[in-house]
């Protein structure tokens, strides 16, 4: 991919295996991915193609028997004060260093909103915990103290008391540039206030009330909004949505997708949406990567992908989508089945199902190459207008 682009994340040659009793599952084989700052990227593919494993690798959440065996995950961390960027290889970080990235700089919203909120804690407490863990709340605590003192001035009729309180206000205002470490009482207040603000940001109805409720008291759509609020609580550079709308009905799914589009403008984060639904990609993403059997097969802008698909697998996915203006007795489909990744096909992993495969496809693995400006494909026999 182009090195001149303002990349917030660059994955190079990512290889991940699962060492099981049946054999080594070759889940990811040299995956390539680039996410530009401010973009919304969709990662598309069939179930089992490695989409979620890729997301977990980025967050270093792969657990035994899984292991990341190669590649680089380069995260470009930008200092909010100076604007300077510092490139970090996530795979080289120590576990304690990774804690400053996971949930703080890179956040994730998982698939099932009924599973991931802790059922025994209030929604507000769970969001506040994330804020307390990752953020220095010194400034927020001072702002709370200033507001309380300003209320005290308004409610007091004593000129002497008002003068003393104003002196305190001036003292706290002078400390805003370099706020001290907050005391626990006000830190909890500040974290709770930030939790309510985040629920308000994700358009949650009655955010103060919802913050005091338990997950089982909320609908699926409200739980998903709460999870998004939790993920955004620390103003991450990257938000990963792993099948975030799959478990929701169509109406709520549309609301969540609209919310993500609106939030992208508000928070300025780069968003990665993992899905098997090309309709979701068309509605929310401006860049898309197509995966097949643990490999990257195509990557380009969303408009380019739908207008000029090149890889036979991508073409098969798009032609399989039912169209309202066509009356067919039988839908198009990709022949064959997804390969067993313990013994994946040699060469191109798609060649046993590909109508355009030749002898070289079974022998040599194709590299990801630019066939049109900004359009990358891993195929020995690219189709369409290239």
Secondary structure, DSSP 8 states (H G I E B T S, - for coil): --TTS-EEEEEEEEEEEEE-SS-EEEEEEEEEEEEETT-EEEEE--TTSSHHHHHHHHTT---TTEEEEEEEEEEEEE-TTT--EEEEEGGGS-HHHHTTTBTTTEEEE-S-HHHHS-TTSBHHHHHHHHHHHH---HHHHHHHHHHHHHHHHHH---HHHHHHHHHHHHHHHHTSTT-----HHHHHHHHHHHHHHHHHHTT-TTHHHHHTSBGGGS-HHHHHHHHHHHHHTT--SEEEEESTTTTS-HHHHHHHHHHHHHHHHHH--EEEEEES-HHHHHHH-SEEEEEETTEEEEEEEHHHHHHS--SHHHHHHHHTS--TT---SS-----S----TTS--SSSTTGGG-TT--HHHHHS----EEEETTEEE--SS--S--
